[in-house]
């Protein structure tokens, strides 16, 4: 199942996540720092939601209350809730 999340409070405007149950199949950030978001996307492929949440939840970008990796956790949560 593929889900598109509208990112909040970060440079990326959206995140497309493909899930297989609680496993992340693929991630594509729309906007944001291209190299960094590609790296994050590749690193989480094959991980479970729980593993991604443990590693990325709460990461901040500068003075922002969130970051692209933190928003990815929210995207996966919404994707699973709408499955």
N, C-alpha and C positions, 0 to 999 in steps of 0.2 A: 504494500500500500504506500502510495506517495502522498505527502501532505505538504502544503505550502503555508508557512508561518510568516506573519508580518512582524518583523523585528521592531523592537521598541528601545529607544535611547542609545542606539549605536549607529555607526556609519552604514552598515549593511541595511538594506531596506527589506530584505526577506531571506528566508532559509527554506529550501526544499529538502525534505528528508524522506527517504524511502526506508520503510521498516518491514521486517518479517517477524511478526510477534513483537518481542522486546529487543530484537537484534537490529542494529543499524546496518542497513545494506549500503546506502550511499547518502552523501550530503552535498548540497550545492548552495553556497552563499550567493545572494544577489547583491552586489555592491560590497563595500568594505575594503579592507586592505587585501588585495588579491593574493599575494604570496602567503600571508598569514592564514587567511581563511581556507585556502587550498590545503595548507599543511594540517590545520585542525580537522578539516573534512576527511583527509586520508587517514589520519591517526585514529579516528573513531570508527572507521569502517570495521565491521565484524564484532564490535563491542556490544555489550548489553546496555540497556538504558541505565541500569544501576551503576555499571562501571563508568559510563560517561558522566552521570550525575556526581559520583564520588570525586572524579578528577576535575570537573569543570565548573560545578555549581559555585556561585559566589565570587568568581573571578571578576575583578573590576578593571576598567580601562581608564587610567588616569584618575580624574576626579568624578567620573561617571559612576553611577550606582550599579552598572552592569557592564558587560562586554559581549563581543560576538560569541566566545565560547559559552558564557553564561546563558545567552539567548538561545543557543543551540539546545541546552538542557530544557528550556521552556518549550521550544519547538517540538522536541521529542515527546514531552509530556502531553502536549495538545494533540499530537499525531496519535498517540496511544489512546487518549480519551475519545477521539473521534473515529477509532477503528471499528 
